[in-house]
Amino acid sequence: MKRKIISFLLVLCTLLPMCTHVIAASYEDQKNEVKDKLNEASDQKDKVQSEKKTTLEEISDLEDSIAKYETELAALKEDIAKLEKTIKTKNEEIRVLQEEYEERQQLLTDRLVAIYKEGQPTFLDVLLSSDSVSDYIAGTAMVQQLAKADTRQIEEVEEKRMKVEKAKAELEEQKTKLDIAKKSVETKQGQLKVAKSSKETKVATLSAKEKELQKEIEKYNAEIKRIDEEIRKQAEQSKDIYNGSFSGKLIWPLSRNSKNYNVITSTFGPRRSPVAGASSNHRGIDMGVSIGTPVYASADGYVVSVMQTGARGKFILIKHADDLYTRYQHLNSYVVSAGQYVKQSQIIGYSGNTGIGSGPHLHYEVLKTPYYMTEINPLTCGLVALPPLIYS
């Protein structure tokens, strides 16, 4: 009996490690299976998050669309005002030309009637009525002058008629452009209405906290609109002050001697807002330089605006030739003022951390007009001399 118990214990000792190994392997398989499911779920979550934006970001996109439509509408209305002014001027021009044409036409008619009644003197008439060679020469000269005068009168009438016809054709062209512009306004107003309606619908779905945040964002957007209106007035006043052609390239606004001068912390275009109120559609590029870094004018130009706002902080807007503009935002201080001329590579201010931002940096924009929504990508537009860039 004792021998059987010992034998059983020996068999059990032999099988125990194998059983433990089998159980451990089973748990390991289960753990791996759970890990696989977790990874799969994480991948799906990441995919969903990458494909679907938050409601706030969707609202931000709609706000950009609204701003775009409003900018385009403002430009169209400006074009319509110019066209209407041109049409008014053209109508007056046609009236004057028509009067001149009718006056010339009447003079020509009177002359033709006179010729019909009295006859046009000929060289034979002059010869027969001349008492001497000198009389004949004088008479011949008079006949030639009359012929030239008549010819010139006919030419002037035709010239006036052609001017009237040309002015009328130009008027019709301006009227066609006006009609197209007015139809474009109707289209844009429809698009604007749809975008505003979509925005209101999405805002209604926000949580209380998100609605508060949206109010802050809208406050900043309203401020930007107000500042842009001021800039529009300043730009209008300075539109004929600085002209000419732009040649070469805009220089980088930071010196190579400045630390992080080429470190791009935020690129142009769509992005996730770094802080509440910051745009999710970035209109420029950010360079991660510290407060007090010198900022340089990218080209010769005229300083249109030097301002400070809650959103942009301290900023400078410069007009260059060919209606090209550059803007430098979130400055700590500036050393130029509105109405001042600057030279390329001249220090205009020092970088800072004013306005909405996640830390010290320089926000740099290149614009085709002084207005919001006309910014172009400084890194791809081909107008800026780029240093070797580092993206962080």
ZADRENSE-794852 format. One record per residue (C-alpha): residue number from 0; residue in three letters; x, y, z. Coordinates in Angstrom, 2 decimals, always signed. Each point is the difference from the previous one (the first is absolute). Layout:
REM residues N
resi resn X Y Z
NUM ALA X Y Z
...
***
This chain:
REM residues 392
resi resn X Y Z
0 MET +0.00 +0.00 +0.00
1 LYS +2.74 +2.37 +0.95
2 ARG +1.75 -0.83 -3.26
3 LYS -3.21 +0.93 -1.99
4 ILE -0.29 +3.38 +1.73
5 ILE +3.63 +0.78 -0.74
6 SER -0.53 -0.97 -3.65
7 PHE -3.07 +2.27 -0.24
8 LEU +1.92 +2.92 +1.48
9 LEU +2.84 -0.54 -2.43
10 VAL -2.44 +0.05 -2.97
11 LEU -1.71 +3.10 +1.41
12 CYS +3.33 +1.82 +0.37
13 THR +0.79 -0.87 -3.59
14 LEU -3.34 +1.29 -1.35
15 LEU -0.26 +3.15 +2.15
16 PRO +2.50 +2.15 -1.95
17 MET -1.71 -1.03 -3.25
18 CYS -3.44 +1.00 +1.37
19 THR +1.36 +3.32 +1.28
20 HIS +1.58 +0.67 -3.40
21 VAL -3.29 -0.82 -1.79
22 ILE -2.01 +2.31 +2.31
23 ALA +2.58 +2.82 -0.36
24 ALA -0.03 -0.41 -3.77
25 SER -3.79 +0.20 +0.00
26 TYR +0.06 +3.26 +2.00
27 GLU +2.68 +1.41 -2.31
28 ASP -2.15 -0.83 -3.02
29 GLN -2.99 +1.73 +1.61
30 LYS +2.12 +3.04 +0.87
31 ASN +1.33 +0.22 -3.56
32 GLU -3.52 -0.31 -1.33
33 VAL -1.17 +2.84 +2.24
34 LYS +3.02 +2.08 -1.08
35 ASP -0.87 -0.59 -3.65
36 LYS -3.58 +1.12 +0.60
37 LEU +1.22 +3.06 +1.92
38 ASN +2.37 +0.94 -2.81
39 GLU -2.77 -0.53 -2.54
40 ALA -2.36 +2.21 +2.02
41 SER +2.71 +2.67 +0.35
42 ASP +0.65 -0.07 -3.73
43 GLN -3.70 +0.40 -0.69
44 LYS -0.22 +2.86 +2.51
45 ASP +2.99 +1.77 -1.59
46 LYS -1.54 -0.52 -3.43
47 VAL -3.33 +1.45 +1.12
48 GLN +1.72 +2.97 +1.66
49 SER +2.11 +0.69 -3.08
50 GLU -3.04 -0.21 -2.28
51 LYS -2.47 +1.95 +2.15
52 LYS +0.67 +3.49 +1.31
53 THR -1.48 +1.34 +3.21
54 THR -3.09 +2.17 -0.27
55 LEU +2.03 +3.04 +1.05
56 GLU +2.44 -0.60 -2.85
57 GLU -2.88 -0.43 -2.43
58 ILE -1.42 +3.31 +1.23
59 SER +3.42 +1.57 -0.47
60 ASP +0.05 -1.23 -3.60
61 LEU -3.46 +1.45 -0.56
62 GLU +1.15 +3.31 +1.49
63 ASP +2.89 +0.02 -2.47
64 SER -2.49 -0.63 -2.81
65 ILE -2.20 +2.82 +1.30
66 ALA +3.00 +2.35 +0.18
67 LYS +1.00 -1.04 -3.53
68 TYR -3.49 +0.65 -1.38
69 GLU -0.19 +3.34 +1.81
70 THR +3.39 +1.02 -1.40
71 GLU -1.05 -1.04 -3.50
72 LEU -3.32 +1.84 +0.39
73 ALA +1.80 +3.15 +1.14
74 ALA +2.31 -0.23 -3.02
75 LEU -2.95 -0.59 -2.37
76 LYS -1.90 +2.95 +1.47
77 GLU +3.10 +2.14 -0.45
78 ASP +0.23 -1.18 -3.62
79 ILE -3.70 +0.78 -0.51
80 ALA +0.47 +3.52 +1.40
81 LYS +2.96 +0.55 -2.37
82 LEU -1.94 -1.40 -2.97
83 GLU -3.01 +2.18 +0.75
84 LYS +2.28 +3.02 +0.23
85 THR +1.68 -0.98 -3.29
86 ILE -3.40 -0.46 -1.68
87 LYS -1.13 +3.41 +1.21
88 THR +3.22 +1.57 -1.34
89 LYS -0.34 -1.93 -3.26
90 ASN -3.61 +1.18 -0.45
91 GLU +1.14 +3.59 +0.43
92 GLU +2.86 -0.60 -2.44
93 ILE -2.46 -1.42 -2.56
94 ARG -2.31 +3.01 +0.47
95 VAL +2.84 +2.45 -0.70
96 LEU +1.26 -2.04 -2.96
97 GLN -3.53 -0.28 -1.40
98 GLU -0.44 +3.77 +0.21
99 GLU +3.36 +0.59 -1.71
100 TYR -0.90 -2.57 -2.66
101 GLU -3.40 +1.60 -0.67
102 GLU +1.62 +3.44 -0.14
103 ARG +2.60 -1.18 -2.55
104 GLN -2.68 -1.86 -1.90
105 GLN -2.10 +3.19 -0.23
106 LEU +2.98 +2.05 -1.19
107 LEU +0.70 -2.58 -2.68
108 THR -3.67 -0.04 -1.03
109 ASP -0.04 +3.81 -0.23
110 ARG +3.17 -0.09 -2.10
111 LEU -1.44 -2.61 -2.37
112 VAL -3.21 +2.04 -0.37
113 ALA +2.09 +3.08 -0.81
114 ILE +1.99 -1.93 -2.58
115 TYR -3.24 -1.32 -1.50
116 LYS -1.49 +3.51 -0.23
117 GLU +3.07 +1.98 -1.01
118 GLY +2.14 -2.72 -1.49
119 GLN +3.55 -0.92 +0.90
120 PRO +2.57 +2.22 -1.77
121 THR +2.27 -1.95 -2.36
122 PHE +3.41 +0.70 -1.45
123 LEU -1.72 +0.81 -3.34
124 ASP -2.22 +2.60 +1.75
125 VAL +3.10 +1.55 +1.54
126 LEU +1.83 +0.04 -3.34
127 LEU -2.88 +1.65 -1.82
128 SER -0.52 +2.60 +2.69
129 SER +3.68 +0.86 +0.49
130 ASP +1.39 +3.22 -1.48
131 SER +3.59 -1.02 +0.59
132 VAL +2.25 -2.89 +0.87
133 SER +0.17 +1.17 +3.60
134 ASP -3.81 +0.04 +0.19
135 TYR -0.07 -3.53 -1.36
136 ILE +2.62 -1.20 +2.54
137 ALA -1.87 +1.64 +2.88
138 GLY -3.29 -1.46 -1.22
139 THR +1.54 -3.45 -0.38
140 ALA +1.32 +0.17 +3.56
141 MET -3.45 +0.97 +1.24
142 VAL -1.60 -2.94 -1.83
143 GLN +2.57 -2.35 +1.53
144 GLN -0.60 +1.44 +3.50
145 LEU -3.77 -0.36 -0.42
146 ALA +0.44 -3.61 -1.14
147 LYS +2.28 -0.72 +2.97
148 ALA -2.43 +1.67 +2.38
149 ASP -2.88 -2.04 -1.38
150 THR +2.02 -3.19 +0.18
151 ARG +1.08 +0.77 +3.56
152 GLN -3.59 +0.74 +0.96
153 ILE -1.12 -3.36 -1.37
154 GLU +2.86 -1.73 +1.84
155 GLU -0.89 +1.76 +3.26
156 VAL -3.63 -1.09 -0.27
157 GLU +1.10 -3.60 -0.60
158 GLU +2.51 +0.22 +2.85
159 LYS -2.66 +1.25 +2.40
160 ARG -2.39 -2.72 -1.16
161 MET +2.63 -2.68 +0.66
162 LYS +0.73 +1.43 +3.46
163 VAL -3.69 -0.10 +0.84
164 GLU -0.25 -3.60 -1.18
165 LYS +3.12 -0.99 +1.97
166 ALA -1.28 +1.71 +3.17
167 LYS -3.36 -1.77 -0.38
168 ALA +1.75 -3.38 -0.41
169 GLU +2.10 +0.67 +3.11
170 LEU -3.16 +0.99 +1.86
171 GLU -1.67 -3.28 -0.93
172 GLU +3.10 -1.88 +1.16
173 GLN -0.10 +1.80 +3.36
174 LYS -3.72 -0.74 +0.33
175 THR +0.66 -3.70 -0.67
176 LYS +2.71 -0.05 +2.66
177 LEU -2.39 +1.74 +2.38
178 ASP -2.69 -2.63 -0.63
179 ILE +2.51 -2.81 +0.60
180 ALA +1.20 +1.67 +3.22
181 LYS -3.58 +0.40 +1.25
182 LYS -0.77 -3.67 -0.73
183 SER +3.20 -0.97 +1.83
184 VAL -1.17 +2.03 +2.98
185 GLU -3.28 -1.93 +0.03
186 THR +1.91 -3.31 -0.13
187 LYS +2.39 +1.03 +2.79
188 GLN -2.89 +1.24 +2.14
189 GLY -1.65 -3.40 -0.40
190 GLN +3.22 -1.80 +0.96
191 LEU +0.45 +2.34 +2.96
192 LYS -3.56 -0.66 +1.19
193 VAL +0.53 -3.78 -0.18
194 ALA +3.33 +0.22 +1.87
195 LYS -1.50 +2.18 +2.74
196 SER -2.97 -2.36 +0.35
197 SER +2.34 -3.01 +0.26
198 LYS +2.06 +1.79 +2.60
199 GLU -3.07 +0.85 +2.12
200 THR -1.13 -3.63 -0.17
201 LYS +3.40 -1.28 +1.17
202 VAL +0.30 +2.65 +2.74
203 ALA -3.36 -1.19 +1.36
204 THR +1.48 -3.49 +0.54
205 LEU +2.93 +1.23 +2.11
206 SER +0.27 -0.63 +3.72
207 ALA -0.25 +2.94 +2.42
208 LYS +3.78 +0.09 +0.37
209 GLU +0.52 -0.16 -3.76
210 LYS -2.55 +2.80 -0.52
211 GLU +1.95 +2.24 +2.38
212 LEU +3.16 -0.77 -1.95
213 GLN -1.80 +0.72 -3.28
214 LYS -1.10 +3.39 +1.37
215 GLU +3.64 +0.84 +0.74
216 ILE +1.03 -1.07 -3.51
217 GLU -2.76 +2.10 -1.57
218 LYS +1.07 +2.98 +2.09
219 TYR +3.52 -0.32 -1.43
220 ASN -1.38 -0.41 -3.53
221 ALA -2.12 +3.13 +0.42
222 GLU +3.09 +1.87 +1.13
223 ILE +1.93 -1.21 -3.05
224 LYS -2.83 +1.26 -2.25
225 ARG +0.03 +3.38 +1.74
226 ILE +3.78 +0.29 -0.34
227 ASP -0.17 -1.08 -3.66
228 GLU -2.50 +2.78 -0.66
229 GLU +2.44 +2.50 +1.48
230 ILE +2.78 -1.51 -2.11
231 ARG -2.23 +0.26 -3.08
232 LYS -0.43 +3.74 +0.63
233 GLN +3.74 +0.47 +0.57
234 ALA +0.81 -2.01 -3.14
235 GLU -2.47 +2.08 -2.01
236 GLN +1.70 +3.18 +1.19
237 SER +3.45 -1.36 -0.91
238 LYS -0.86 -1.82 -3.26
239 ASP +1.73 +2.58 -2.20
240 ILE +2.84 +0.75 +2.40
241 TYR +2.16 -3.03 -0.72
242 ASN +0.03 -1.60 -3.45
243 GLY +2.56 -1.48 -2.38
244 SER +1.05 -3.51 -0.91
245 PHE +1.24 -2.68 +2.31
246 SER +3.20 -1.77 -1.04
247 GLY +2.06 -2.66 +1.71
248 LYS -1.35 -1.77 +3.08
249 LEU -1.25 +0.87 +3.45
250 ILE +2.76 -0.63 +2.50
251 TRP -0.55 -2.18 +3.07
252 PRO -1.24 +2.27 +2.83
253 LEU +2.52 -1.40 +2.51
254 SER +3.78 +0.07 +0.03
255 ARG +2.01 -3.21 -0.33
256 ASN +1.76 +1.11 +3.17
257 SER -3.23 -0.28 +2.00
258 LYS -0.63 -3.26 +1.84
259 ASN -2.79 -2.12 -1.58
260 TYR -0.30 +2.48 -2.89
261 ASN -0.87 -2.89 -2.34
262 VAL -2.06 -2.18 +2.37
263 ILE -3.59 -0.20 -1.26
264 THR -2.37 -0.76 +2.86
265 SER -3.22 +0.34 -2.01
266 THR -0.41 -0.14 -3.79
267 PHE -2.50 +1.69 -2.29
268 GLY -3.50 -1.48 -0.34
269 PRO -2.29 -2.30 +2.01
270 ARG +1.18 -0.99 +3.47
271 ARG -1.33 -0.86 +3.47
272 SER -0.36 +3.20 +2.01
273 PRO +2.99 +0.20 +2.40
274 VAL -1.97 +2.06 +2.53
275 ALA -3.59 +1.19 +0.41
276 GLY -0.76 +2.77 -2.48
277 ALA +2.92 -0.78 -2.31
278 SER -0.89 -0.67 -3.63
279 SER -0.33 -3.56 -1.25
280 ASN +0.78 +1.26 -3.50
281 HIS +3.39 +1.64 +0.39
282 ARG +0.48 +3.05 -2.24
283 GLY +3.76 +0.17 +0.32
284 ILE +2.95 -1.85 +1.47
285 ASP +1.40 +0.06 +3.56
286 MET +3.69 +0.09 +0.86
287 GLY +0.93 -1.06 +3.53
288 VAL +2.27 +2.87 +0.97
289 SER +0.23 +1.46 +3.49
290 ILE -1.27 +3.37 +1.18
291 GLY +2.15 +2.90 -1.15
292 THR +1.31 -1.58 -3.23
293 PRO +0.50 +2.73 -2.69
294 VAL -2.54 -0.11 -2.85
295 TYR +0.94 +1.40 -3.43
296 ALA -2.03 +1.44 -2.90
297 SER -0.11 -2.56 -2.81
298 ALA +0.25 +2.71 -2.69
299 ASP -0.14 +3.74 -0.55
300 GLY -3.45 +1.28 +0.80
301 TYR -2.49 +2.28 +1.66
302 VAL -1.31 -0.73 +3.52
303 VAL -3.79 -0.10 -0.33
304 SER -0.85 -1.01 +3.58
305 VAL +1.60 -0.32 +3.41
306 MET -2.60 -1.31 +2.45
307 GLN -0.68 -2.12 +3.06
308 THR -3.03 -2.29 +0.32
309 GLY -1.06 -2.77 +2.37
310 ALA +0.31 -2.67 -2.68
311 ARG +3.02 +1.11 -2.04
312 GLY +1.82 +1.81 +2.76
313 LYS +2.40 +2.67 -1.23
314 PHE +0.39 -0.20 -3.76
315 ILE +1.36 +1.89 -3.01
316 LEU -1.44 -0.03 -3.55
317 ILE +2.29 +1.16 -2.81
318 LYS -0.93 +0.73 -3.62
319 HIS +2.62 -0.90 -2.60
320 ALA -0.02 +0.58 -3.76
321 ASP -2.50 -1.77 -2.30
322 ASP -2.62 +0.05 +2.80
323 LEU +1.87 -2.60 +2.03
324 TYR -0.25 +0.16 +3.81
325 THR +1.72 -1.61 +3.01
326 ARG -1.27 -0.17 +3.58
327 TYR +2.01 -0.67 +3.18
328 GLN -2.07 -1.01 +3.07
329 HIS +0.30 -0.63 +3.76
330 LEU +2.85 +2.51 +0.31
331 ASN +1.37 +1.15 +3.32
332 SER +0.68 +3.49 -1.36
333 TYR +0.35 +1.95 -3.25
334 VAL +2.41 +2.70 -1.11
335 VAL -1.94 +1.28 -3.03
336 SER -3.30 +1.83 -0.33
337 ALA -2.86 +0.18 -2.52
338 GLY +0.80 +2.20 -2.99
339 GLN +3.73 -0.70 +0.17
340 TYR +2.11 -1.30 -2.89
341 VAL +2.31 -2.90 +0.78
342 LYS +2.88 -1.67 -1.83
343 GLN +0.56 -3.70 -0.47
344 SER +1.80 -1.60 +3.01
345 GLN -0.81 +3.01 +2.21
346 ILE -0.94 -0.93 +3.59
347 ILE -3.71 +0.72 +0.47
348 GLY -0.61 -1.58 +3.40
349 TYR +0.76 -2.82 +2.44
350 SER -1.80 -3.33 +0.32
351 GLY -2.11 -0.73 +3.04
352 ASN -2.97 -1.86 +1.43
353 THR -2.85 +2.52 -0.31
354 GLY -3.51 -0.99 -1.14
355 ILE -1.21 -3.60 -0.22
356 GLY +2.84 -2.51 -0.08
357 SER +1.39 -3.07 +1.71
358 GLY +3.37 +1.65 +0.66
359 PRO +2.53 +2.49 -1.36
360 HIS +0.25 -0.03 -3.80
361 LEU -0.18 +2.14 -3.14
362 HIS -3.07 -0.41 -2.19
363 TYR +0.86 +1.00 -3.60
364 GLU -2.45 +0.54 -2.87
365 VAL +0.25 +0.82 -3.71
366 LEU -3.17 +1.52 -1.49
367 LYS -1.23 +0.98 -3.47
368 THR -2.14 +2.79 +1.49
369 PRO +0.01 +1.56 +3.47
370 TYR -3.15 -1.92 +0.91
371 TYR -0.69 -3.21 +1.92
372 MET -0.45 -3.13 -2.18
373 THR +2.47 +1.10 -2.70
374 GLU +3.04 -1.56 +1.72
375 ILE +2.21 -2.39 -1.98
376 ASN +2.39 -2.66 +1.27
377 PRO +3.43 +1.62 +0.56
378 LEU +1.67 -3.42 -0.28
379 THR -1.42 -0.91 -3.42
380 CYS -0.92 +3.27 -1.74
381 GLY +3.50 +0.37 -1.47
382 LEU +0.26 +3.64 +1.13
383 VAL +2.00 -0.57 +3.18
384 ALA +3.71 -0.88 +0.18
385 LEU -0.17 -3.01 +2.33
386 PRO +2.82 -1.11 +2.31
387 PRO +0.52 -3.71 +0.84
388 LEU -3.14 -0.74 +2.03
389 ILE -0.55 -2.11 +3.12
390 TYR -3.52 -1.10 +0.92
391 SER -0.88 -0.60 +3.64
***
